[in-house]
């Protein structure tokens, strides 16, 4: 059966807002136009609503502190209520992903109601050797380098490589030998500088305040690494994403780079770096790497969005409960990293980006969907409203207002760092490949589950720009 969404205002990335109907057939957008009609079609009345592309959370961590299957089940559903129709999760391990991917894909397709794929952490020589097979066999076109965990390779991951610049160049070499469509997401942090700053506070007796975590890793710790990684990416013509950029100085440094190219150096930030600071009311409950910073950082990142330096948002979501966050005690040096947020990404960006910072609605669609899809090889299947694109859509009531707490959406946690924040503009219906999966703040169980997104990369015949050191 065909579905027609009638009377809505379409928010089309890079174009603007226009009044039109949408016809959906077999999960795909089949027609866009005025006064569409089809005998026996299901009609969805979108009068007075704005229709956005389904949001894409390009940065999430399911199953880190709990059951992977449970996270796919619960977090995909809460994300759907918040307007998310696709997620890219990070997979990191010392084992071959050829062995792990089929299992994780199976879990996702059994439990998730939103579509999904993965960024693969490159952490071993075996991973380097297998990168081409990850691309060809699994459609995995994005990878991850965890510079923020250098020095913890054996204890944390059991790997045979240092997470350092040598590995960075080896990954660039492999990428350039396979396809120019590949992208490396990088956690930019100079851990040696972080050690220097952390030692400065060793003798402070009462440092269980969020501000001290920022003092452990001040803006220069990130900015130095961002500039270095961006310089190398531009030199070797290898696409990267600077993930979860938190510091205003990082934005300023990229802006001043003589040959900065946003098509090579993609920049992601997160809602918590745009909105929250070291004064967050949850205290150590808001500990995350990189840390929350200051109001001036918030504003410089918004400026980076307006200038096109910051291209899209992700959430760095991790499901965790308060008791697990502090399982080692309420101690700044022992607190577990991370918190949730996938459910609130889209409404927060709509409320803060459009209503408070004056971004046009199509810019919100670009930040939450289109630019992520383009960067990670899913566009125009995902991330836009166009003929033959997946019918991933969010119907939004721009007048609807809610105050966030842990019960606003049934999240896989018992707290949120956004508690008490007033938000205007909420999803009232989320559609994934033509099926309604959430409506008026509640999940609607679809007939079909989430689907693994196989991404394609155009192969190249050119020799790598640097030689890979894979034995």
DAHUFEN-V679805 format. One record per residue. N is the residue number from 1. RES is the residue in one small letter. PHI is phi in degrees with one decimal (999 if undefined). PSI is psi in whole degrees, 0 to 359 (NA if undefined). Layout:
BEGIN
N_RES_PHI_PSI, N_RES_PHI_PSI
END
This chain:
BEGIN
1_x_999_139, 2_x_-83.4_153, 3_x_-122.5_138, 4_x_-122.3_124, 5_x_-96.3_116, 6_x_-113.2_143, 7_x_85.5_7, 8_x_-91.1_165, 9_x_-102.4_111, 10_x_-79.7_129, 11_x_-101.2_102, 12_x_-105.1_120, 13_x_-54.6_142, 14_x_68.2_359, 15_x_-119.9_302, 16_x_140.3_202, 17_x_-110.9_133, 18_x_-143.9_148, 19_x_-81.7_123, 20_x_-165.5_160, 21_x_-94.3_159, 22_x_-125.9_129, 23_x_-105.8_132, 24_x_-116.2_134, 25_x_-141.5_127, 26_x_54.7_38, 27_x_80.3_2, 28_x_-117.6_149, 29_x_-74.0_115, 30_x_-96.4_333, 31_x_-157.9_148, 32_x_-133.8_127, 33_x_178.8_181, 34_x_-89.9_139, 35_x_55.1_46, 36_x_-69.1_141, 37_x_-142.6_148, 38_x_-155.5_131, 39_x_-59.9_132, 40_x_68.4_10, 41_x_-70.7_146, 42_x_-74.5_134, 43_x_-110.0_129, 44_x_-111.9_120, 45_x_-85.2_114, 46_x_-111.2_23, 47_x_-56.1_128, 48_x_80.8_357, 49_x_-102.0_156, 50_x_-103.7_138, 51_x_-112.1_117, 52_x_-105.6_158, 53_x_-61.2_145, 54_x_-54.3_134, 55_x_-67.6_148, 56_x_-119.2_118, 57_x_-89.4_100, 58_x_-84.7_10, 59_x_-152.9_92, 60_x_-143.0_159, 61_x_-133.1_83, 62_x_-76.2_143, 63_x_77.5_15, 64_x_-72.4_315, 65_x_-112.6_7, 66_x_-158.3_196, 67_x_-67.3_130, 68_x_-63.4_316, 69_x_-62.8_318, 70_x_-64.5_322, 71_x_-66.3_317, 72_x_-60.8_323, 73_x_-70.3_303, 74_x_-75.8_313, 75_x_-72.8_328, 76_x_-63.9_325, 77_x_-74.7_317, 78_x_-66.4_324, 79_x_-63.3_320, 80_x_-61.7_319, 81_x_-59.5_325, 82_x_-84.9_7, 83_x_96.4_7, 84_x_-89.1_131, 85_x_-116.1_349, 86_x_-145.4_149, 87_x_-137.9_144, 88_x_-114.1_115, 89_x_-95.9_153, 90_x_-91.8_135, 91_x_-118.6_123, 92_x_-135.6_134, 93_x_-169.1_159, 94_x_-88.5_355, 95_x_-89.4_166, 96_x_-67.4_133, 97_x_-73.7_342, 98_x_-64.3_331, 99_x_-83.3_327, 100_x_-90.3_326, 101_x_-57.5_314, 102_x_-57.6_322, 103_x_-67.0_312, 104_x_-69.0_324, 105_x_-62.4_318, 106_x_-62.3_318, 107_x_-62.6_314, 108_x_-61.0_316, 109_x_-73.3_342, 110_x_-84.9_328, 111_x_-111.7_328, 112_x_-80.9_148, 113_x_-106.9_358, 114_x_-112.6_157, 115_x_-74.5_159, 116_x_-156.4_160, 117_x_-157.6_193, 118_x_-136.9_149, 119_x_-97.8_133, 120_x_-104.5_124, 121_x_-72.7_122, 122_x_-90.7_111, 123_x_-133.5_354, 124_x_-140.5_165, 125_x_-62.7_326, 126_x_-64.5_319, 127_x_-58.5_316, 128_x_-59.7_314, 129_x_-62.5_328, 130_x_-95.2_1, 131_x_-54.9_318, 132_x_-63.4_322, 133_x_-70.4_328, 134_x_-62.1_321, 135_x_-70.8_310, 136_x_-73.9_320, 137_x_-89.4_331, 138_x_-121.2_359, 139_x_62.2_30, 140_x_-91.8_110, 141_x_-114.1_6, 142_x_-132.0_144, 143_x_-132.7_174, 144_x_-139.5_140, 145_x_-123.4_124, 146_x_-98.7_74, 147_x_-64.1_337, 148_x_-71.5_352, 149_x_-115.0_19, 150_x_-61.2_134, 151_x_98.7_347, 152_x_-113.8_17, 153_x_-58.3_312, 154_x_-76.4_312, 155_x_-67.3_324, 156_x_-94.1_323, 157_x_-123.5_344, 158_x_65.2_40, 159_x_-96.8_168, 160_x_-107.4_14, 161_x_-131.1_148, 162_x_-77.5_142, 163_x_-86.6_81, 164_x_-138.8_188, 165_x_-68.7_332, 166_x_-62.4_314, 167_x_-63.7_322, 168_x_-56.4_312, 169_x_-69.4_326, 170_x_-64.3_321, 171_x_-66.3_316, 172_x_-55.5_318, 173_x_-61.4_315, 174_x_-64.4_316, 175_x_-57.4_312, 176_x_-68.4_338, 177_x_-85.4_345, 178_x_-101.1_303, 179_x_-167.2_143, 180_x_-78.2_357, 181_x_-85.0_350, 182_x_-75.6_153, 183_x_-138.9_142, 184_x_-110.3_116, 185_x_-82.7_132, 186_x_-125.1_128, 187_x_-81.6_103, 188_x_-89.0_110, 189_x_-159.5_131, 190_x_-90.4_99, 191_x_-68.4_331, 192_x_-65.5_319, 193_x_-64.1_322, 194_x_-60.1_320, 195_x_-62.3_320, 196_x_-59.4_312, 197_x_-71.8_324, 198_x_-62.2_320, 199_x_-61.4_334, 200_x_-63.8_340, 201_x_-114.2_16, 202_x_-61.3_325, 203_x_-94.6_3, 204_x_-74.7_125, 205_x_-81.3_326, 206_x_-121.0_85, 207_x_-119.7_20, 208_x_-81.0_55, 209_x_-128.3_146, 210_x_-58.3_327, 211_x_-61.0_330, 212_x_-70.5_332, 213_x_-66.7_326, 214_x_-68.7_324, 215_x_-66.6_330, 216_x_-62.0_323, 217_x_-134.2_72, 218_x_-67.7_173, 219_x_-54.0_325, 220_x_-63.9_332, 221_x_-62.2_321, 222_x_-78.3_313, 223_x_-61.9_319, 224_x_-58.8_317, 225_x_-71.0_321, 226_x_-60.1_314, 227_x_-65.0_317, 228_x_-62.9_312, 229_x_-66.4_321, 230_x_-65.1_319, 231_x_-61.8_315, 232_x_-66.4_319, 233_x_-61.6_316, 234_x_-66.6_320, 235_x_-64.8_318, 236_x_-96.0_4, 237_x_51.8_51, 238_x_-123.3_127, 239_x_-70.3_134, 240_x_-130.0_163, 241_x_-121.6_123, 242_x_-78.8_105, 243_x_-83.0_159, 244_x_34.8_53, 245_x_-67.6_130, 246_x_-117.4_339, 247_x_-104.9_134, 248_x_-61.0_327, 249_x_-66.3_331, 250_x_-66.4_317, 251_x_-61.8_314, 252_x_-62.9_322, 253_x_-65.9_318, 254_x_-65.6_321, 255_x_-60.5_327, 256_x_-86.8_351, 257_x_-65.2_129, 258_x_-60.2_320, 259_x_-113.7_28, 260_x_-56.7_131, 261_x_-131.1_109, 262_x_-67.2_349, 263_x_-83.4_343, 264_x_-100.0_313, 265_x_-104.0_93, 266_x_-81.9_143, 267_x_-124.5_128, 268_x_-113.8_141, 269_x_-125.8_182, 270_x_-126.9_154, 271_x_-53.5_324, 272_x_-67.7_334, 273_x_-82.4_342, 274_x_-86.7_336, 275_x_-121.1_326, 276_x_-105.5_162, 277_x_-138.7_184, 278_x_-64.5_350, 279_x_-91.5_10, 280_x_-53.4_135, 281_x_-66.2_344, 282_x_-84.1_359, 283_x_57.1_230, 284_x_-64.9_346, 285_x_-63.9_344, 286_x_-102.9_19, 287_x_-70.0_131, 288_x_-158.6_157, 289_x_-113.9_129, 290_x_-65.4_162, 291_x_-77.1_161, 292_x_-63.8_147, 293_x_-122.3_236, 294_x_-127.2_168, 295_x_-57.4_322, 296_x_-64.7_329, 297_x_-68.3_316, 298_x_-51.5_308, 299_x_-68.8_324, 300_x_-67.9_326, 301_x_-69.4_321, 302_x_-61.2_321, 303_x_-63.0_321, 304_x_-63.3_325, 305_x_-64.0_313, 306_x_-64.1_329, 307_x_-86.8_355, 308_x_82.6_9, 309_x_-80.5_315, 310_x_-88.7_119, 311_x_-97.1_325, 312_x_-157.2_170, 313_x_-116.1_147, 314_x_-130.0_180, 315_x_-110.8_337, 316_x_53.8_36, 317_x_-65.0_138, 318_x_-144.0_127, 319_x_-75.5_123, 320_x_-154.0_144, 321_x_-100.1_157, 322_x_-54.4_316, 323_x_-64.4_327, 324_x_-77.9_328, 325_x_-58.5_324, 326_x_-117.6_36, 327_x_-64.0_338, 328_x_-101.9_11, 329_x_104.8_160, 330_x_-81.8_80, 331_x_-139.2_126, 332_x_-58.1_330, 333_x_-87.3_355, 334_x_-123.8_355, 335_x_-66.8_136, 336_x_-71.1_142, 337_x_-78.8_148, 338_x_98.4_166, 339_x_-163.2_170, 340_x_-82.5_174, 341_x_167.7_357, 342_x_-58.9_325, 343_x_-69.2_334, 344_x_-104.0_358, 345_x_-55.9_305, 346_x_-66.2_308, 347_x_-62.8_326, 348_x_-65.0_317, 349_x_-67.3_325, 350_x_-67.7_312, 351_x_-67.5_308, 352_x_-77.9_321, 353_x_-73.9_314, 354_x_-84.6_304, 355_x_-75.7_327, 356_x_-100.6_329, 357_x_-111.4_3, 358_x_73.4_18, 359_x_-72.2_137, 360_x_-64.7_156, 361_x_-58.9_323, 362_x_-65.1_331, 363_x_-67.4_323, 364_x_-62.5_319, 365_x_-63.7_325, 366_x_-69.1_317, 367_x_-68.0_326, 368_x_-100.4_352, 369_x_-147.2_295, 370_x_-63.4_313, 371_x_-68.2_325, 372_x_-63.8_315, 373_x_-62.3_318, 374_x_-63.8_315, 375_x_-63.1_321, 376_x_-106.7_23, 377_x_75.3_30, 378_x_-114.9_355, 379_x_-89.7_138, 380_x_-95.6_14, 381_x_-58.5_317, 382_x_-119.8_160, 383_x_92.1_1, 384_x_-147.5_175, 385_x_-116.8_99, 386_x_-153.9_162, 387_x_-59.4_134, 388_x_75.6_359, 389_x_-78.2_155, 390_x_-57.8_141, 391_x_-81.4_68, 392_x_-101.3_109, 393_x_-140.5_150, 394_x_-127.9_120, 395_x_-90.4_127, 396_x_-122.1_136, 397_x_-97.6_106, 398_x_-68.9_345, 399_x_-93.7_346, 400_x_-71.2_133, 401_x_-123.8_138, 402_x_-141.6_156, 403_x_-106.0_128, 404_x_-75.1_132, 405_x_-146.2_181, 406_x_-67.7_351, 407_x_-108.6_358, 408_x_-58.2_315, 409_x_-127.0_140, 410_x_-71.5_77, 411_x_-76.3_162, 412_x_-86.7_56, 413_x_-167.1_172, 414_x_-116.3_11, 415_x_-154.3_160, 416_x_-140.5_142, 417_x_-74.2_350, 418_x_-93.2_10, 419_x_-54.5_132, 420_x_89.1_356, 421_x_-82.1_128, 422_x_-82.3_132, 423_x_-127.6_132, 424_x_-112.8_130, 425_x_101.6_102, 426_x_-131.1_145, 427_x_-62.7_135, 428_x_-112.9_349, 429_x_-159.0_135, 430_x_-120.6_131, 431_x_-122.1_126, 432_x_-117.6_117, 433_x_47.7_47, 434_x_85.5_350, 435_x_-102.8_135, 436_x_-71.9_123, 437_x_-115.8_351, 438_x_-155.6_146, 439_x_-152.8_128, 440_x_50.8_46, 441_x_81.1_10, 442_x_-133.3_152, 443_x_-73.6_141, 444_x_-115.5_110, 445_x_-65.3_119, 446_x_-81.6_167, 447_x_-72.9_330, 448_x_-114.8_154, 449_x_-92.7_179, 450_x_-63.2_154, 451_x_-119.3_142, 452_x_-69.1_133, 453_x_-93.6_110, 454_x_-88.7_117, 455_x_-101.7_144, 456_x_-107.5_147, 457_x_-129.8_135, 458_x_-76.3_120, 459_x_-69.2_154, 460_x_-121.1_154, 461_x_-105.1_0, 462_x_-74.6_152, 463_x_-70.9_151, 464_x_-62.7_151, 465_x_-74.5_335, 466_x_-133.1_158, 467_x_-86.6_131, 468_x_-75.1_137, 469_x_-97.8_66, 470_x_-108.8_119, 471_x_-85.5_NA
END
